[in-house]
Amino acid sequence: MPGTLYLVATPIGNLSDITHRALQVLRDVDLIACEDTRHTHKLLSHYGITTKTISYHEHNEQQRAGQLIDQLRQGSSIAVVTDAGTPAVSDPGFRLVRAAIENEVPVVPVPGPSALISALVAAGLPTDEFFFAGFLPARTNARRARLSELQSVPGTLIFYEAPHRLAATLKDAYELLGERDAVVARELTKVHEEIRRGRLSELAAHYEREDPRGEIVVLIDRNVISAAPQQSSIAALVDQFEREGMDQRGALKKAARELGISRAEAYRKLISERNH
């Protein structure tokens, strides 16, 4: 019988965030495939785990996957971990999972930390629909082209971004997506955790002045009109925002902002629409 491939989520900062099940799996498997063995050894040492490790990263993924599949087919159980978070989400793991499935090797997820989910639930942006786009292209033209493609996505947009590109990305997003609510979540679960909320233009201006560091998640509110084309009226927008958890005052203010009108004008339109 083949062994089992475990995809084990590990902390994105705070070592206490690892689950009891994850620790048990890491102790019990025959081998741990790590994005960076040196980084993972810090976690394993902290919990007194002595399981053998091997490197498995983007530069050796194709070659190493074959070796690991051979071991799995011979009955070994292997855990895959990355430096932080959930394997195969903007990290190595996808190729190995596909190979395991093709070879009828059981694949078992061991859930845990994920930067994109942690950022989403704390952002205060709609969570009913979201689109995770991983890392945007590093080159300006390619990045702007990708943002243009995502312009009409009817859900909260989520990206990972490098600190030195953050200001440029926010500026590009403002120019291509228009003024929207956005959030920059930085160093989640770590000592210097920061969740900064604002309009795209405000955040772009802030990070042009400030030199951010660490792991960064960028979240941008949905395209409201694309999310619900039939909701061109102020009343429909207010109803939508109220369903998302806002009170009427906040919903009216946001609807006015989305339509580019004053709150007083929005209120007059709202009363008029509801009276008809």
Phi and psi in degrees as GROMACS dihedral restraints (atoms count N, CA, C in turn):
[ dihedral_restraints ]
;  ai    aj    ak    al  type     phi  dphi    fc
    3     4     5     6     1   -70.1    20    10
    4     5     6     7     1   161.3    20    10
    6     7     8     9     1   -78.1    20    10
    7     8     9    10     1  -165.3    20    10
    9    10    11    12     1  -122.8    20    10
   10    11    12    13     1   138.7    20    10
   12    13    14    15     1   -97.7    20    10
   13    14    15    16     1   118.3    20    10
   15    16    17    18     1  -104.3    20    10
   16    17    18    19     1   131.9    20    10
   18    19    20    21     1  -102.9    20    10
   19    20    21    22     1   105.2    20    10
   21    22    23    24     1  -105.3    20    10
   22    23    24    25     1   117.8    20    10
   24    25    26    27     1   -76.5    20    10
   25    26    27    28     1   135.7    20    10
   27    28    29    30     1  -122.7    20    10
   28    29    30    31     1   163.3    20    10
   30    31    32    33     1   -56.3    20    10
   31    32    33    34     1   145.8    20    10
   33    34    35    36     1   -92.9    20    10
   34    35    36    37     1     1.8    20    10
   36    37    38    39     1  -178.7    20    10
   37    38    39    40     1   -64.7    20    10
   39    40    41    42     1   -80.6    20    10
   40    41    42    43     1   116.8    20    10
   42    43    44    45     1   -63.0    20    10
   43    44    45    46     1   -20.8    20    10
   45    46    47    48     1   -71.7    20    10
   46    47    48    49     1   -10.5    20    10
   48    49    50    51     1   -80.2    20    10
   49    50    51    52     1    -3.6    20    10
   51    52    53    54     1   -73.5    20    10
   52    53    54    55     1   147.3    20    10
   54    55    56    57     1   -87.6    20    10
   55    56    57    58     1   160.1    20    10
   57    58    59    60     1   -61.5    20    10
   58    59    60    61     1   -38.9    20    10
   60    61    62    63     1   -64.5    20    10
   61    62    63    64     1   -41.8    20    10
   63    64    65    66     1   -60.3    20    10
   64    65    66    67     1   -44.0    20    10
   66    67    68    69     1   -62.3    20    10
   67    68    69    70     1   -41.6    20    10
   69    70    71    72     1   -64.2    20    10
   70    71    72    73     1   -42.4    20    10
   72    73    74    75     1   -63.0    20    10
   73    74    75    76     1   -44.4    20    10
   75    76    77    78     1   -63.2    20    10
   76    77    78    79     1   -29.9    20    10
   78    79    80    81     1   -75.7    20    10
   79    80    81    82     1   -35.8    20    10
   81    82    83    84     1   -88.1    20    10
   82    83    84    85     1   -25.4    20    10
   84    85    86    87     1   -69.9    20    10
   85    86    87    88     1   164.9    20    10
   87    88    89    90     1   -81.7    20    10
   88    89    90    91     1   -25.4    20    10
   90    91    92    93     1  -155.0    20    10
   91    92    93    94     1   143.5    20    10
   93    94    95    96     1  -115.1    20    10
   94    95    96    97     1   120.3    20    10
   96    97    98    99     1   -92.2    20    10
   97    98    99   100     1   119.5    20    10
   99   100   101   102     1  -116.4    20    10
  100   101   102   103     1   142.7    20    10
  102   103   104   105     1   -62.2    20    10
  103   104   105   106     1   -40.8    20    10
  105   106   107   108     1  -142.9    20    10
  106   107   108   109     1   108.8    20    10
  108   109   110   111     1   -60.5    20    10
  109   110   111   112     1   -35.4    20    10
  111   112   113   114     1   -64.3    20    10
  112   113   114   115     1   -41.0    20    10
  114   115   116   117     1   -66.9    20    10
  115   116   117   118     1   -45.1    20    10
  117   118   119   120     1   -67.5    20    10
  118   119   120   121     1   -32.2    20    10
  120   121   122   123     1   -60.9    20    10
  121   122   123   124     1   -29.8    20    10
  123   124   125   126     1   -63.0    20    10
  124   125   126   127     1   -43.2    20    10
  126   127   128   129     1   -67.2    20    10
  127   128   129   130     1   -46.1    20    10
  129   130   131   132     1   -63.4    20    10
  130   131   132   133     1   -41.6    20    10
  132   133   134   135     1   -63.5    20    10
  133   134   135   136     1   -38.6    20    10
  135   136   137   138     1   -59.3    20    10
  136   137   138   139     1   -33.4    20    10
  138   139   140   141     1  -107.4    20    10
  139   140   141   142     1    11.6    20    10
  141   142   143   144     1    66.4    20    10
  142   143   144   145     1    35.0    20    10
  144   145   146   147     1   -99.6    20    10
  145   146   147   148     1   129.5    20    10
  147   148   149   150     1  -115.5    20    10
  148   149   150   151     1    15.4    20    10
  150   151   152   153     1   -59.2    20    10
  151   152   153   154     1   143.5    20    10
  153   154   155   156     1   -64.0    20    10
  154   155   156   157     1   143.6    20    10
  156   157   158   159     1  -122.1    20    10
  157   158   159   160     1   160.0    20    10
  159   160   161   162     1  -146.4    20    10
  160   161   162   163     1   150.1    20    10
  162   163   164   165     1   -77.8    20    10
  163   164   165   166     1   142.3    20    10
  165   166   167   168     1  -151.7    20    10
  166   167   168   169     1    97.8    20    10
  168   169   170   171     1  -137.1    20    10
  169   170   171   172     1   180.0    20    10
  171   172   173   174     1   -61.5    20    10
  172   173   174   175     1   -25.5    20    10
  174   175   176   177     1   -84.5    20    10
  175   176   177   178     1   -21.2    20    10
  177   178   179   180     1  -122.8    20    10
  178   179   180   181     1    11.9    20    10
  180   181   182   183     1   -58.0    20    10
  181   182   183   184     1   -45.7    20    10
  183   184   185   186     1   -65.3    20    10
  184   185   186   187     1   -45.4    20    10
  186   187   188   189     1   -69.0    20    10
  187   188   189   190     1   -45.4    20    10
  189   190   191   192     1   -68.2    20    10
  190   191   192   193     1   -31.6    20    10
  192   193   194   195     1   -57.6    20    10
  193   194   195   196     1   -42.1    20    10
  195   196   197   198     1   -61.9    20    10
  196   197   198   199     1   -42.2    20    10
  198   199   200   201     1   -63.1    20    10
  199   200   201   202     1   -42.3    20    10
  201   202   203   204     1   -69.1    20    10
  202   203   204   205     1   -37.1    20    10
  204   205   206   207     1   -63.4    20    10
  205   206   207   208     1   -40.7    20    10
  207   208   209   210     1   -57.3    20    10
  208   209   210   211     1   -43.7    20    10
  210   211   212   213     1   -67.7    20    10
  211   212   213   214     1   -39.3    20    10
  213   214   215   216     1   -64.0    20    10
  214   215   216   217     1   -41.5    20    10
  216   217   218   219     1   -65.7    20    10
  217   218   219   220     1   -26.0    20    10
  219   220   221   222     1   -85.7    20    10
  220   221   222   223     1     0.0    20    10
  222   223   224   225     1   109.7    20    10
  223   224   225   226     1    -3.0    20    10
  225   226   227   228     1   -75.3    20    10
  226   227   228   229     1   147.0    20    10
  228   229   230   231     1  -103.4    20    10
  229   230   231   232     1   134.7    20    10
  231   232   233   234     1  -129.6    20    10
  232   233   234   235     1   136.3    20    10
  234   235   236   237     1  -105.9    20    10
  235   236   237   238     1   136.3    20    10
  237   238   239   240     1  -106.1    20    10
  238   239   240   241     1   129.1    20    10
  240   241   242   243     1  -132.1    20    10
  241   242   243   244     1   153.9    20    10
  243   244   245   246     1  -111.6    20    10
  244   245   246   247     1  -178.4    20    10
  246   247   248   249     1   -63.0    20    10
  247   248   249   250     1   -31.5    20    10
  249   250   251   252     1  -163.5    20    10
  250   251   252   253     1   139.4    20    10
  252   253   254   255     1    88.2    20    10
  253   254   255   256     1  -154.1    20    10
  255   256   257   258     1   -97.9    20    10
  256   257   258   259     1   126.2    20    10
  258   259   260   261     1   -56.7    20    10
  259   260   261   262     1   148.6    20    10
  261   262   263   264     1    77.6    20    10
  262   263   264   265     1    -2.0    20    10
  264   265   266   267     1  -103.2    20    10
  265   266   267   268     1    97.6    20    10
  267   268   269   270     1    55.1    20    10
  268   269   270   271     1    28.4    20    10
  270   271   272   273     1  -148.4    20    10
  271   272   273   274     1   165.6    20    10
  273   274   275   276     1   -58.2    20    10
  274   275   276   277     1   152.3    20    10
  276   277   278   279     1   145.0    20    10
  277   278   279   280     1   -32.6    20    10
  279   280   281   282     1   -59.8    20    10
  280   281   282   283     1   -49.0    20    10
  282   283   284   285     1   -58.9    20    10
  283   284   285   286     1   -41.7    20    10
  285   286   287   288     1   -68.9    20    10
  286   287   288   289     1   -38.7    20    10
  288   289   290   291     1   -62.6    20    10
  289   290   291   292     1   -46.6    20    10
  291   292   293   294     1   -61.0    20    10
  292   293   294   295     1   -42.3    20    10
  294   295   296   297     1   -65.8    20    10
  295   296   297   298     1   -39.3    20    10
  297   298   299   300     1   -63.1    20    10
  298   299   300   301     1   -43.9    20    10
  300   301   302   303     1   -62.3    20    10
  301   302   303   304     1   -42.9    20    10
  303   304   305   306     1   -62.9    20    10
  304   305   306   307     1   -29.4    20    10
  306   307   308   309     1   -99.1    20    10
  307   308   309   310     1    13.9    20    10
  309   310   311   312     1    57.0    20    10
  310   311   312   313     1    36.6    20    10
  312   313   314   315     1   -91.8    20    10
  313   314   315   316     1   128.4    20    10
  315   316   317   318     1   -59.9    20    10
  316   317   318   319     1   135.0    20    10
  318   319   320   321     1  -116.0    20    10
  319   320   321   322     1   122.3    20    10
  321   322   323   324     1  -123.0    20    10
  322   323   324   325     1   119.3    20    10
  324   325   326   327     1   -81.3    20    10
  325   326   327   328     1   139.2    20    10
  327   328   329   330     1  -116.8    20    10
  328   329   330   331     1    94.4    20    10
  330   331   332   333     1   -63.6    20    10
  331   332   333   334     1   158.2    20    10
  333   334   335   336     1   177.5    20    10
  334   335   336   337     1  -148.1    20    10
  336   337   338   339     1   -60.2    20    10
  337   338   339   340     1   144.3    20    10
  339   340   341   342     1  -149.3    20    10
  340   341   342   343     1   121.6    20    10
  342   343   344   345     1   -61.2    20    10
  343   344   345   346     1   -39.5    20    10
  345   346   347   348     1   -67.4    20    10
  346   347   348   349     1   -39.2    20    10
  348   349   350   351     1   -71.8    20    10
  349   350   351   352     1   -41.5    20    10
  351   352   353   354     1   -59.8    20    10
  352   353   354   355     1   -42.8    20    10
  354   355   356   357     1   -67.1    20    10
  355   356   357   358     1   -41.7    20    10
  357   358   359   360     1   -61.9    20    10
  358   359   360   361     1   -47.1    20    10
  360   361   362   363     1   -70.9    20    10
  361   362   363   364     1   -21.7    20    10
  363   364   365   366     1   -97.2    20    10
  364   365   366   367     1    -8.2    20    10
  366   367   368   369     1   -72.7    20    10
  367   368   369   370     1   -34.2    20    10
  369   370   371   372     1    87.4    20    10
  370   371   372   373     1    10.3    20    10
  372   373   374   375     1   -97.8    20    10
  373   374   375   376     1   161.4    20    10
  375   376   377   378     1   -55.4    20    10
  376   377   378   379     1   137.4    20    10
  378   379   380   381     1  -112.8    20    10
  379   380   381   382     1    -1.8    20    10
  381   382   383   384     1   -70.1    20    10
  382   383   384   385     1   -29.9    20    10
  384   385   386   387     1  -140.9    20    10
  385   386   387   388     1   133.9    20    10
  387   388   389   390     1  -148.3    20    10
  388   389   390   391     1   156.8    20    10
  390   391   392   393     1  -128.1    20    10
  391   392   393   394     1   117.0    20    10
  393   394   395   396     1   -95.4    20    10
  394   395   396   397     1   119.5    20    10
  396   397   398   399     1  -106.9    20    10
  397   398   399   400     1    12.6    20    10
  399   400   401   402     1    61.6    20    10
  400   401   402   403     1  -141.2    20    10
  402   403   404   405     1   -89.2    20    10
  403   404   405   406     1   132.2    20    10
  405   406   407   408     1   -71.2    20    10
  406   407   408   409     1   156.7    20    10
  408   409   410   411     1   -57.4    20    10
  409   410   411   412     1   146.4    20    10
  411   412   413   414     1   -74.0    20    10
  412   413   414   415     1   -34.0    20    10
  414   415   416   417     1   -77.2    20    10
  415   416   417   418     1   140.0    20    10
  417   418   419   420     1   -56.8    20    10
  418   419   420   421     1   -51.0    20    10
  420   421   422   423     1   -62.1    20    10
  421   422   423   424     1   -41.8    20    10
  423   424   425   426     1   -67.9    20    10
  424   425   426   427     1   -38.7    20    10
  426   427   428   429     1   -63.9    20    10
  427   428   429   430     1   -45.2    20    10
  429   430   431   432     1   -65.8    20    10
  430   431   432   433     1   -36.0    20    10
  432   433   434   435     1   -64.4    20    10
  433   434   435   436     1   -41.3    20    10
  435   436   437   438     1   -65.8    20    10
  436   437   438   439     1   -42.1    20    10
  438   439   440   441     1   -61.9    20    10
  439   440   441   442     1   -39.2    20    10
  441   442   443   444     1   -61.2    20    10
  442   443   444   445     1   -39.0    20    10
  444   445   446   447     1   -63.5    20    10
  445   446   447   448     1   -29.6    20    10
  447   448   449   450     1   -93.5    20    10
  448   449   450   451     1     3.1    20    10
  450   451   452   453     1   -56.6    20    10
  451   452   453   454     1   -38.7    20    10
  453   454   455   456     1  -101.0    20    10
  454   455   456   457     1    10.2    20    10
  456   457   458   459     1   -61.8    20    10
  457   458   459   460     1   125.4    20    10
  459   460   461   462     1   -85.9    20    10
  460   461   462   463     1    42.0    20    10
  462   463   464   465     1  -151.3    20    10
  463   464   465   466     1   167.9    20    10
  465   466   467   468     1   -62.4    20    10
  466   467   468   469     1   129.3    20    10
  468   469   470   471     1   -89.8    20    10
  469   470   471   472     1   137.7    20    10
  471   472   473   474     1  -131.4    20    10
  472   473   474   475     1   131.2    20    10
  474   475   476   477     1  -133.3    20    10
  475   476   477   478     1   154.4    20    10
  477   478   479   480     1   -96.5    20    10
  478   479   480   481     1   146.2    20    10
  480   481   482   483     1  -146.2    20    10
  481   482   483   484     1   148.0    20    10
  483   484   485   486     1   -79.5    20    10
  484   485   486   487     1   144.8    20    10
  486   487   488   489     1   -55.6    20    10
  487   488   489   490     1   -41.5    20    10
  489   490   491   492     1   -73.4    20    10
  490   491   492   493     1   -10.9    20    10
  492   493   494   495     1  -106.7    20    10
  493   494   495   496     1    -2.2    20    10
  495   496   497   498     1   -59.8    20    10
  496   497   498   499     1   -50.5    20    10
  498   499   500   501     1   -60.4    20    10
  499   500   501   502     1   -43.8    20    10
  501   502   503   504     1   -65.1    20    10
  502   503   504   505     1   -39.6    20    10
  504   505   506   507     1   -64.8    20    10
  505   506   507   508     1   -43.5    20    10
  507   508   509   510     1   -64.3    20    10
  508   509   510   511     1   -38.8    20    10
  510   511   512   513     1   -65.4    20    10
  511   512   513   514     1   -45.3    20    10
  513   514   515   516     1   -61.0    20    10
  514   515   516   517     1   -42.1    20    10
  516   517   518   519     1   -62.7    20    10
  517   518   519   520     1   -41.3    20    10
  519   520   521   522     1   -62.1    20    10
  520   521   522   523     1   -43.7    20    10
  522   523   524   525     1   -70.3    20    10
  523   524   525   526     1   -33.7    20    10
  525   526   527   528     1   -98.0    20    10
  526   527   528   529     1   -30.6    20    10
  528   529   530   531     1   -99.7    20    10
  529   530   531   532     1   -15.5    20    10
  531   532   533   534     1    88.6    20    10
  532   533   534   535     1   174.3    20    10
  534   535   536   537     1   -71.9    20    10
  535   536   537   538     1   119.3    20    10
  537   538   539   540     1  -140.0    20    10
  538   539   540   541     1   160.4    20    10
  540   541   542   543     1   -67.6    20    10
  541   542   543   544     1   144.1    20    10
  543   544   545   546     1  -150.4    20    10
  544   545   546   547     1   165.7    20    10
  546   547   548   549     1  -141.7    20    10
  547   548   549   550     1   138.1    20    10
  549   550   551   552     1  -114.2    20    10
  550   551   552   553     1   115.3    20    10
  552   553   554   555     1  -106.7    20    10
  553   554   555   556     1   120.0    20    10
  555   556   557   558     1  -125.0    20    10
  556   557   558   559     1   137.3    20    10
  558   559   560   561     1    54.3    20    10
  559   560   561   562     1    45.5    20    10
  561   562   563   564     1   -57.7    20    10
  562   563   564   565     1   136.8    20    10
  564   565   566   567     1    69.9    20    10
  565   566   567   568     1     1.1    20    10
  567   568   569   570     1   -99.0    20    10
  568   569   570   571     1   176.6    20    10
  570   571   572   573     1   -58.6    20    10
  571   572   573   574     1   -40.2    20    10
  573   574   575   576     1  -101.4    20    10
  574   575   576   577     1    34.7    20    10
  576   577   578   579     1   -55.9    20    10
  577   578   579   580     1   136.7    20    10
  579   580   581   582     1  -143.1    20    10
  580   581   582   583     1   130.8    20    10
  582   583   584   585     1  -123.7    20    10
  583   584   585   586     1   106.4    20    10
  585   586   587   588     1  -107.8    20    10
  586   587   588   589     1   124.3    20    10
  588   589   590   591     1  -111.6    20    10
  589   590   591   592     1   149.0    20    10
  591   592   593   594     1   170.2    20    10
  592   593   594   595     1  -172.6    20    10
  594   595   596   597     1   -81.2    20    10
  595   596   597   598     1   156.3    20    10
  597   598   599   600     1   -55.4    20    10
  598   599   600   601     1   -42.9    20    10
  600   601   602   603     1   -63.7    20    10
  601   602   603   604     1   -38.1    20    10
  603   604   605   606     1   -66.9    20    10
  604   605   606   607     1   -44.5    20    10
  606   607   608   609     1   -67.7    20    10
  607   608   609   610     1   -39.0    20    10
  609   610   611   612     1   -60.5    20    10
  610   611   612   613     1   -44.4    20    10
  612   613   614   615     1   -65.3    20    10
  613   614   615   616     1   -39.4    20    10
  615   616   617   618     1   -62.9    20    10
  616   617   618   619     1   -46.5    20    10
  618   619   620   621     1   -82.3    20    10
  619   620   621   622     1    -6.6    20    10
  621   622   623   624     1   -74.4    20    10
  622   623   624   625     1   -28.8    20    10
  624   625   626   627     1   -88.5    20    10
  625   626   627   628     1   -28.9    20    10
  627   628   629   630     1  -111.1    20    10
  628   629   630   631     1   142.3    20    10
  630   631   632   633     1   -98.0    20    10
  631   632   633   634     1    96.7    20    10
  633   634   635   636     1   -74.8    20    10
  634   635   636   637     1   158.9    20    10
  636   637   638   639     1  -134.9    20    10
  637   638   639   640     1   162.5    20    10
  639   640   641   642     1    92.0    20    10
  640   641   642   643     1  -167.8    20    10
  642   643   644   645     1   -82.8    20    10
  643   644   645   646     1   133.4    20    10
  645   646   647   648     1  -129.6    20    10
  646   647   648   649     1   136.4    20    10
  648   649   650   651     1  -118.7    20    10
  649   650   651   652     1   130.0    20    10
  651   652   653   654     1  -109.5    20    10
  652   653   654   655     1   131.8    20    10
  654   655   656   657     1  -126.2    20    10
  655   656   657   658     1   136.1    20    10
  657   658   659   660     1  -130.5    20    10
  658   659   660   661     1   133.1    20    10
  660   661   662   663     1   -59.8    20    10
  661   662   663   664     1   154.4    20    10
  663   664   665   666     1   -62.7    20    10
  664   665   666   667     1   161.2    20    10
  666   667   668   669     1   -78.4    20    10
  667   668   669   670     1   103.1    20    10
  669   670   671   672     1   -60.4    20    10
  670   671   672   673     1   -43.2    20    10
  672   673   674   675     1   -66.7    20    10
  673   674   675   676     1   -41.1    20    10
  675   676   677   678     1   -69.9    20    10
  676   677   678   679     1   -31.7    20    10
  678   679   680   681     1   -64.8    20    10
  679   680   681   682     1   -29.9    20    10
  681   682   683   684     1  -151.2    20    10
  682   683   684   685     1    83.3    20    10
  684   685   686   687     1   -56.1    20    10
  685   686   687   688     1   -30.9    20    10
  687   688   689   690     1   -74.2    20    10
  688   689   690   691     1   -11.4    20    10
  690   691   692   693     1   -94.1    20    10
  691   692   693   694     1    59.8    20    10
  693   694   695   696     1   -87.0    20    10
  694   695   696   697     1   -11.3    20    10
  696   697   698   699     1   -86.3    20    10
  697   698   699   700     1   155.6    20    10
  699   700   701   702     1   -65.7    20    10
  700   701   702   703     1   -36.5    20    10
  702   703   704   705     1   -63.8    20    10
  703   704   705   706     1   -40.7    20    10
  705   706   707   708     1   -65.8    20    10
  706   707   708   709     1   -40.3    20    10
  708   709   710   711     1   -65.6    20    10
  709   710   711   712     1   -43.5    20    10
  711   712   713   714     1   -60.5    20    10
  712   713   714   715     1   -44.2    20    10
  714   715   716   717     1   -60.5    20    10
  715   716   717   718     1   -41.1    20    10
  717   718   719   720     1   -61.9    20    10
  718   719   720   721     1   -47.6    20    10
  720   721   722   723     1   -66.9    20    10
  721   722   723   724     1   -33.5    20    10
  723   724   725   726     1   -66.5    20    10
  724   725   726   727     1   -37.7    20    10
  726   727   728   729     1   -64.7    20    10
  727   728   729   730     1   -27.9    20    10
  729   730   731   732     1   -81.6    20    10
  730   731   732   733     1     0.1    20    10
  732   733   734   735     1   111.6    20    10
  733   734   735   736     1     0.0    20    10
  735   736   737   738     1   -83.9    20    10
  736   737   738   739     1   150.9    20    10
  738   739   740   741     1   -76.9    20    10
  739   740   741   742     1   171.4    20    10
  741   742   743   744     1   -63.3    20    10
  742   743   744   745     1   -39.1    20    10
  744   745   746   747     1   -61.3    20    10
  745   746   747   748     1   -48.6    20    10
  747   748   749   750     1   -65.4    20    10
  748   749   750   751     1   -38.7    20    10
  750   751   752   753     1   -64.6    20    10
  751   752   753   754     1   -40.3    20    10
  753   754   755   756     1   -66.2    20    10
  754   755   756   757     1   -41.0    20    10
  756   757   758   759     1   -63.2    20    10
  757   758   759   760     1   -43.8    20    10
  759   760   761   762     1   -69.3    20    10
  760   761   762   763     1   -39.2    20    10
  762   763   764   765     1   -62.6    20    10
  763   764   765   766     1   -40.5    20    10
  765   766   767   768     1   -61.9    20    10
  766   767   768   769     1   -41.2    20    10
  768   769   770   771     1   -65.2    20    10
  769   770   771   772     1   -41.4    20    10
  771   772   773   774     1   -64.3    20    10
  772   773   774   775     1   -34.3    20    10
  774   775   776   777     1   -92.3    20    10
  775   776   777   778     1    -2.1    20    10
  777   778   779   780     1    70.8    20    10
  778   779   780   781     1    32.9    20    10
  780   781   782   783     1  -125.5    20    10
  781   782   783   784     1   165.8    20    10
  783   784   785   786     1   -72.8    20    10
  784   785   786   787     1   159.6    20    10
  786   787   788   789     1   -65.6    20    10
  787   788   789   790     1   -34.7    20    10
  789   790   791   792     1   -64.2    20    10
  790   791   792   793     1   -42.8    20    10
  792   793   794   795     1   -65.9    20    10
  793   794   795   796     1   -39.9    20    10
  795   796   797   798     1   -61.6    20    10
  796   797   798   799     1   -39.2    20    10
  798   799   800   801     1   -65.3    20    10
  799   800   801   802     1   -42.3    20    10
  801   802   803   804     1   -62.4    20    10
  802   803   804   805     1   -43.5    20    10
  804   805   806   807     1   -64.4    20    10
  805   806   807   808     1   -39.3    20    10
  807   808   809   810     1   -61.1    20    10
  808   809   810   811     1   -46.3    20    10
  810   811   812   813     1   -64.0    20    10
  811   812   813   814     1   -41.8    20    10
  813   814   815   816     1   -63.2    20    10
  814   815   816   817     1   -44.3    20    10
  816   817   818   819     1   -66.1    20    10
  817   818   819   820     1   -40.1    20    10
  819   820   821   822     1   -74.3    20    10
  820   821   822   823     1   -21.1    20    10
  822   823   824   825     1   -82.8    20    10
  823   824   825   826     1   -11.4    20    10
